[in-house]
């Protein structure tokens, strides 16, 4: 015959085990995943325009960065257009223009593969959106003003199966510190930016990009197979501003101080009497990166590899993935069941001991 005390002890151990598993399930099941990651533009980050067939300009367009064309070789309208960087046209496989074209293809695939957080099949005008990945089953359009709300690390990705078309005078407005470098538009065919529109973000089009008279772009016009057509436009290619780690200087009296910096963390070891003073960090510029390594077949038969991100990825604050995970609930139920079982076993053990 099994002694009642042994039964109660086994029940107590089982209850505590279930409680522990439930607690761990809740803790780890409640951890969120990244909702969006900016693509790695590679060498195309230095460009304002990348095209596949031709680049045509009318009037006094201004590009802040490079102009890269591959495999085409026809560039017209520069001058009077002004290129702030270098002009790389055609050239050999592995040359600057070829590498930039391959990097655009790589970035396009990264943006296209981003998991959707919201479906957007209506005109974007008049809407205020938080960070995330917005997908349309056909084309995207903008009439009026689109407002993007977030912070300096917020990422916005827009995916269009077909076209991107903005109406004349339309604009994209950034609030809360959102940076243009963290906004990307994946276009399955061609993009047209309307007359005097003020557009923001990197346009990654499979075919061509047309900017009508007077339109401005805080981003990049990156067309894979077709042309980029300009008409008195200004394209300013942005970089992301990030703060460097804060440096702490400690004044000592009758002792010594040793400061060790590892990544973004600074550890100070000191002896004697100290008086801490803090100097704010500086600001550096960087290009958007991804946290994955992707190898694809590039244009001209070459292979392009996107380097992995060093450090935490830039993320958006939109809906987290997976959405509505059941694991936190399972963990809470496990904790409740395990705790109840443990209390039951303990009370019965006390009664057995009294007998």
Secondary structure as GFF3:
##gff-version 3
##sequence-region A 1 355
A	DSSP	alpha_helix	4	29	.	.	.	ID=ss1
A	DSSP	three_ten_helix	42	46	.	.	.	ID=ss2
A	DSSP	beta_strand	47	51	.	.	.	ID=ss3
A	DSSP	beta_strand	54	58	.	.	.	ID=ss4
A	DSSP	beta_strand	62	63	.	.	.	ID=ss5
A	DSSP	beta_strand	66	69	.	.	.	ID=ss6
A	DSSP	beta_strand	74	76	.	.	.	ID=ss7
A	DSSP	beta_strand	82	83	.	.	.	ID=ss8
A	DSSP	beta_strand	87	89	.	.	.	ID=ss9
A	DSSP	alpha_helix	96	112	.	.	.	ID=ss10
A	DSSP	beta_strand	118	119	.	.	.	ID=ss11
A	DSSP	beta_strand	128	130	.	.	.	ID=ss12
A	DSSP	beta_strand	132	136	.	.	.	ID=ss13
A	DSSP	beta_strand	140	142	.	.	.	ID=ss14
A	DSSP	beta_strand	145	149	.	.	.	ID=ss15
A	DSSP	beta_strand	156	160	.	.	.	ID=ss16
A	DSSP	beta_strand	164	166	.	.	.	ID=ss17
A	DSSP	beta_strand	171	175	.	.	.	ID=ss18
A	DSSP	three_ten_helix	180	182	.	.	.	ID=ss19
A	DSSP	beta_strand	183	187	.	.	.	ID=ss20
A	DSSP	beta_strand	191	193	.	.	.	ID=ss21
A	DSSP	beta_strand	198	205	.	.	.	ID=ss22
A	DSSP	beta_strand	209	211	.	.	.	ID=ss23
A	DSSP	beta_strand	216	223	.	.	.	ID=ss24
A	DSSP	beta_strand	228	231	.	.	.	ID=ss25
A	DSSP	beta_strand	234	236	.	.	.	ID=ss26
A	DSSP	beta_strand	240	243	.	.	.	ID=ss27
A	DSSP	beta_strand	247	253	.	.	.	ID=ss28
A	DSSP	beta_strand	257	262	.	.	.	ID=ss29
A	DSSP	beta_strand	265	270	.	.	.	ID=ss30
A	DSSP	beta_strand	273	279	.	.	.	ID=ss31
A	DSSP	beta_strand	283	286	.	.	.	ID=ss32
A	DSSP	beta_strand	294	297	.	.	.	ID=ss33
A	DSSP	three_ten_helix	299	301	.	.	.	ID=ss34
A	DSSP	beta_strand	303	306	.	.	.	ID=ss35
A	DSSP	alpha_helix	327	354	.	.	.	ID=ss36
###
